Amino acid sequence: GIQAIRCPAGLFFDIEKQTCDWKEAVKNCKLKNKERKVKPLLYTEEPLCQDGFLACGDSTCIERGLFCNG
């Protein structure tokens, strides 16, 4: 299900990075929803991205740590 994230005092939630950060660093405070990304291609014949990244169905690469399967 959906989980609420509460940031510590003085920090704001960055919906793009999905982390808490200082107000000056968060440029998307007015957004309520994050655009859904294309699911990663977990199994490919050849690596499509550099080490530590996953290839997505839309030909972009995302950091492995930013992908959450759930």
Backbone as CSV, one residue per row, in Angstrom:
resi,resn,N_x,N_y,N_z,CA_x,CA_y,CA_z,C_x,C_y,C_z
1,GLY,0.793,-1.180,0.000,0.000,0.000,0.000,0.843,1.254,0.000
2,ILE,0.177,2.355,0.082,0.831,3.653,0.087,1.303,3.966,1.492
3,GLN,2.498,4.537,1.578,3.066,4.872,2.873,3.343,6.373,2.928
4,ALA,2.984,7.002,4.026,3.261,8.428,4.212,4.687,8.592,4.720
5,ILE,5.364,9.596,4.196,6.722,9.889,4.641,6.706,11.239,5.337
6,ARG,7.199,11.275,6.561,7.274,12.523,7.310,8.743,12.909,7.427
7,CYS,9.036,14.113,7.000,10.410,14.612,7.069,10.682,15.199,8.449
8,PRO,11.931,15.109,8.912,12.300,15.746,10.175,12.076,17.258,10.100
9,ALA,11.959,17.894,11.243,11.736,19.344,11.310,12.784,20.085,10.489
10,GLY,12.327,21.044,9.692,13.229,21.855,8.883,13.502,21.305,7.501
11,LEU,13.081,20.063,7.241,13.296,19.458,5.929,11.971,19.327,5.189
12,PHE,12.052,19.278,3.876,10.878,19.170,3.017,11.039,17.973,2.091
13,PHE,9.906,17.381,1.689,9.954,16.191,0.842,10.108,16.579,-0.621
14,ASP,11.127,16.016,-1.266,11.364,16.210,-2.700,10.725,15.038,-3.424
15,ILE,9.614,15.304,-4.113,8.853,14.231,-4.745,9.622,13.572,-5.890
16,GLU,10.497,14.320,-6.557,11.283,13.745,-7.651,12.360,12.800,-7.124
17,LYS,13.085,13.231,-6.082,14.159,12.412,-5.518,13.643,11.396,-4.512
18,GLN,12.389,11.603,-4.039,11.778,10.740,-3.031,12.587,10.723,-1.737
19,THR,13.098,11.909,-1.349,13.861,12.050,-0.113,13.527,13.381,0.552
20,CYS,13.914,13.520,1.799,13.773,14.793,2.507,15.038,15.611,2.273
21,ASP,14.867,16.925,2.125,16.007,17.799,1.846,15.699,19.193,2.388
22,TRP,16.704,20.078,2.378,16.507,21.457,2.805,15.579,22.161,1.834
23,LYS,14.789,23.115,2.337,13.783,23.811,1.532,14.381,24.417,0.263
24,GLU,15.574,24.993,0.366,16.203,25.625,-0.794,16.492,24.622,-1.908
25,ALA,16.687,23.364,-1.542,17.036,22.335,-2.528,15.811,21.684,-3.157
26,VAL,14.638,21.872,-2.549,13.411,21.248,-3.065,12.693,22.246,-3.959
27,LYS,12.626,21.934,-5.239,12.038,22.855,-6.223,10.631,22.439,-6.650
28,ASN,10.083,21.388,-6.024,8.790,20.866,-6.466,7.794,20.714,-5.320
29,CYS,7.788,21.653,-4.389,6.905,21.571,-3.216,5.423,21.529,-3.579
30,LYS,5.036,22.105,-4.692,3.622,22.168,-5.052,3.114,20.895,-5.721
31,LEU,4.010,20.001,-6.111,3.578,18.758,-6.758,2.982,17.812,-5.730
32,LYS,1.891,17.171,-6.088,1.247,16.200,-5.202,1.573,14.769,-5.621
33,ASN,1.799,14.562,-6.909,2.070,13.225,-7.436,3.323,13.241,-8.288
34,LYS,4.057,12.169,-8.228,5.241,12.017,-9.060,4.845,11.268,-10.322
35,GLU,5.360,11.728,-11.458,5.099,11.033,-12.713,5.662,9.621,-12.618
36,ARG,4.872,8.638,-13.040,5.326,7.249,-12.967,6.344,6.978,-14.061
37,LYS,7.431,6.362,-13.678,8.478,6.009,-14.627,8.179,4.650,-15.248
38,VAL,8.758,4.435,-16.400,8.632,3.145,-17.063,9.398,2.120,-16.237
39,LYS,8.883,0.911,-16.144,9.544,-0.127,-15.354,10.896,-0.499,-15.959
40,PRO,11.861,-0.854,-15.099,13.184,-1.217,-15.600,13.169,-2.566,-16.309
41,LEU,14.115,-2.719,-17.218,14.323,-3.995,-17.893,15.348,-4.747,-17.058
42,LEU,14.895,-5.671,-16.228,15.789,-6.343,-15.289,16.693,-7.366,-15.957
43,TYR,16.274,-7.922,-17.076,17.061,-8.947,-17.759,17.200,-8.583,-19.228
44,THR,18.425,-8.302,-19.654,18.697,-7.981,-21.053,19.861,-8.839,-21.528
45,GLU,19.942,-9.049,-22.836,21.034,-9.842,-23.409,22.385,-9.179,-23.120
46,GLU,22.462,-7.888,-23.338,23.693,-7.129,-23.117,23.384,-5.977,-22.169
47,PRO,24.371,-5.513,-21.421,24.123,-4.341,-20.573,23.746,-3.131,-21.431
48,LEU,22.702,-2.445,-21.054,22.262,-1.260,-21.780,22.698,0.021,-21.079
49,CYS,23.088,-0.107,-19.810,23.490,1.053,-19.014,24.792,0.732,-18.289
50,GLN,25.416,1.762,-17.738,26.654,1.565,-16.985,26.372,0.815,-15.685
51,ASP,27.430,0.305,-15.056,27.290,-0.417,-13.789,26.551,0.426,-12.765
52,GLY,25.666,-0.218,-12.007,24.917,0.471,-10.965,23.637,1.126,-11.448
53,PHE,23.332,0.988,-12.740,22.129,1.566,-13.318,21.278,0.471,-13.948
54,LEU,19.973,0.711,-14.034,19.049,-0.208,-14.696,18.476,0.469,-15.928
55,ALA,18.300,-0.321,-16.994,17.685,0.196,-18.219,16.177,0.147,-18.070
56,CYS,15.509,1.187,-18.566,14.049,1.238,-18.545,13.508,0.991,-19.944
57,GLY,12.244,0.641,-20.013,11.587,0.368,-21.279,11.532,1.569,-22.203
58,ASP,11.735,2.782,-21.676,11.721,3.985,-22.519,13.133,4.421,-22.908
59,SER,14.100,3.528,-22.772,15.502,3.742,-23.168,16.289,4.656,-22.240
60,THR,15.759,4.977,-21.064,16.525,5.762,-20.100,17.199,4.820,-19.113
61,CYS,18.173,5.320,-18.380,18.855,4.546,-17.345,18.619,5.237,-16.002
62,ILE,18.311,4.449,-14.964,18.122,5.006,-13.626,19.061,4.296,-12.663
63,GLU,19.472,5.023,-11.617,20.336,4.408,-10.610,19.612,3.231,-9.977
64,ARG,20.326,2.132,-9.810,19.736,0.920,-9.233,19.103,1.210,-7.874
65,GLY,19.724,2.049,-7.061,19.216,2.372,-5.730,17.923,3.169,-5.736
66,LEU,17.598,3.803,-6.862,16.364,4.587,-6.947,15.163,3.737,-7.323
67,PHE,15.397,2.497,-7.771,14.292,1.620,-8.145,13.816,0.851,-6.930
68,CYS,12.519,0.850,-6.731,11.918,0.118,-5.617,10.849,-0.788,-6.186
69,ASN,10.988,-2.080,-6.041,10.022,-3.028,-6.577,8.988,-3.328,-5.512
70,GLY,7.913,-2.598,-5.501,6.892,-2.835,-4.508,5.959,-1.747,-4.503
